[in-house]
Structures are given as C-alpha cells and as structure tokens.
Amino acid sequence: MSTAPVRLLLCDDHAVVRAGLRALLSSADGIEVVGEAGSGEEALAMAARLHPDVVLMDLQLGEGMDGVTATRRLTAQGDTHVLVLTMFDTDADITRAIEAGATGYLLKAERPDELFAAIHSAASGRTALSAPVADRLLAQLRSPRPTLSEREHEILGRLAQGLGNREIARALFISEATVKTHLGRIYGKLGVETRSGAVAVAKERRLLR
C-alpha cells in the first residue's frame, strides 16, 4: 500500500526561485507541490484553501508580511508544518523562526536529497535542521546569555535608538562619565568594542527590551 505524497506549498517572493524549486521537487518521490505563494499573505490564503502538509517558507518576502510572521500564523491555524528555506543563518533569524513554530530550518545551499528528506521529516512533525544551523543552536545553548544590570539595559536601549553619550546622560539623568563607565561594562559583557557591535549583538541575542 503506497502512502499519499506530501502536499507542499512553496512560499518565496522570487518567481524564478519558485520555478526552480518546483522543477527540482518534481523529481522527488512522495512530494507533490500543490501551490506557489509569492508573499506571506498569499501563503496564508492558499494554505487555508489547499491544506498542505508542509509549507516551504522563505524568511525575506519583500514588502508586507515576513516569513516569521507568516510561520507564526500558519502554525497557529492547524496541522500545517513550516519548513524554513533561506539564505540567512544568523542566530536572530534562527531563533525567531523556531520560536514562531517552524518545524525545521534549512539553508538554500543544501543538497537536493537533504531537502527532500527534510520535507518528509517536517510532514511527520520531526525537526529538520541544516548542519550549520544545528551547530549555531548548540553554540547558543552552550554559551549563557550575558547578564546586564537594569541600568545597562536602559543604556543599551538608548544606544539602539542612536543616541550619543551626552543624550543618554540627559535622558537618564546621569553624567557622561557614568555613561562611559556603563558602556565599557556592556562592551565587556557582550565581547564587542564598538557601539554598533553592541547593538548588533544585543539584537542577535534578543537583549533589547
């Protein structure tokens, strides 16, 4: 008795990418592409109509709803599993996608057979991760998040808004020297040497409030 093929919905804002994926997946056993969406909004509408087993989701979808928001909405609606397929492998992107409910996270550099296997795994509710993504997740778990004081959080937040030391001092009613002291501690805890580096790491590790 043969099992039914995995019903797959593609979501990518580039028509050429969708066409390439459809052509590639047509050679895979047990996978049927039931539709193509060019935006998060279109993916939600098509999923409600087509009831795919898996949505192959890009994270960057141009204007409108991004892939993370679409993933969160899709997984909240029912039994559809979302498998992220993207070029982006930053800690922040991976964390946001997994927290939104994605069953798996693959990079577009993946080999076709790995993609096929991941789609079947996702359809069964099993986690599928590219090796570099799995490595990054393990690294995150092994390195504890830095602990910032309440004042350091406040200064980091002002830093992310683009404020200079004098503006931060005025906003928090402290001296510029105190701001510089706190910045030095923040840099040390985050392992950076610049303001932009501190903001980048804070965003990646979700430290901004």
Disulfide bonds with the S-S distance in Angstrom:
none
